[in-house]
Amino acid sequence: MCDFKKDLSMKTISKERAPRNRTLVLSNQDKTRLKENLCSIKKPVVLDEITEKTIHQDIFEVIDYFPDHCVDLLIADPPYNLTKTFNGSTFRASEDEEYIQWTENWVAKLPRLLKPNASIYVCCDWRCSNAIYMVLSRYFQVRNRITWEREKGRGAKANWKNSHEDIWFATVSSDYTFNLDDVKVKRKVLAPYRVEGAPKDWTEEEAGNYRLTHPSNLWTDLTVPFWSMPENTDHPTQKPEKLIAKLILASSNENDVVFDPFLGSGTTSVVAKKLNRRFFGVELDETYCLFAEKRLENVNFDASIQGYTNGVFWERNTLADQERPQMTSQRIDKKITKKTCSLFALAEEM
């Protein structure tokens, strides 16, 4: 049966960091101070008791204590069906049927928690994608499968390099939130099309020509957190903040409640806070809970999301363009007119 096996003798290893390494670290003072913020539940609670909280427990111990129909959006990144160690806790791969049963054990608890118009996203890899679909389809309306490019990782010698993961999108009913305009992607226009000389469906800016495109279910604009990114932690399967931001903006509104039953190092809670949502999450490992709490503190000083600027998502490797001031064709016309008038005035003076 799928389960966590914890070696209590193992401790988080202190690593030597390069001078430019921005990976988040926890000092001994951080650990002592932030541990006071962690929450545990032993009886039924009301929503206000757990919002903005990191719950340090096994999801199976606490899920029955949460209030009915309190969640607008659920984002889950459960352990995939492979043997992997998370800070001393090892999740062991199992037969497909066992993993399906383990998944159903927590998914079956969700309908009671979710509001009638709630949405669900569940992350997975190719090995367990079918299992996730099978279980979700028993309880919810499955609407799509997002596939995103995970460019990080080594190539295989006797197989195709594994460079993508899936996210299944489901809803409780046919009445659900989807904010299309909030998740459009800004892309450069290589062959701009004009009608009577005016741009059609694109704008001229100082950095180039751009179009806001409808988001598809194939995402190639993400960067897996790495050492030079301040959101990076030592969690081995941390998702990009940009990825979670897309899910939250698309499927919730400000002040909605976002829940993550496998919180890890806190990305869902952190992004929810940055985007003015209420949130709570459950995580088994104490160190990851402390990372989540420190990241939540850091939001008070920096609420930016890498790759999400000026209210739109940008393609990878466009930071320089994001920092330049935007200029529409209308602004360009005004600038040209102003410059022309100045030239005429100078000619009259001469």
Buried (B, 14 or more C-beta within 10 A) or exposed (E): EBEBEBEEEEEBEEEEEEEEEBBBBBEEEBBEBBEEBBBEBEEEBEBEBBBBBBBBBEBBBBBEBBBEEBBBBBBBBBBBBEEBBBBBBBBBBBEBEBBBBBBBBBBEBBEBBBBEBBBBBBBBBEBBBEBBBBBBEEBBBBBEBBBBBBEEEEEEEEEEEBEBBBBBBBBBEEEBBEEEEBBBBBBBBEEBEEEEEEBEEBBBBEBBBBBBBEBEEEBEBBBBBEEEBBBBBBBEBBBBBBBBBBBBBBBBBEEBBBBBBBBBBBBBBBBBBBBEBBBBBBBBBBBBBBBBBBBBBBBEEEEEBBBBBEEBBBBEEBEEBBEEEBBEBEBBEEEEEEEEEEEEEEEEEE
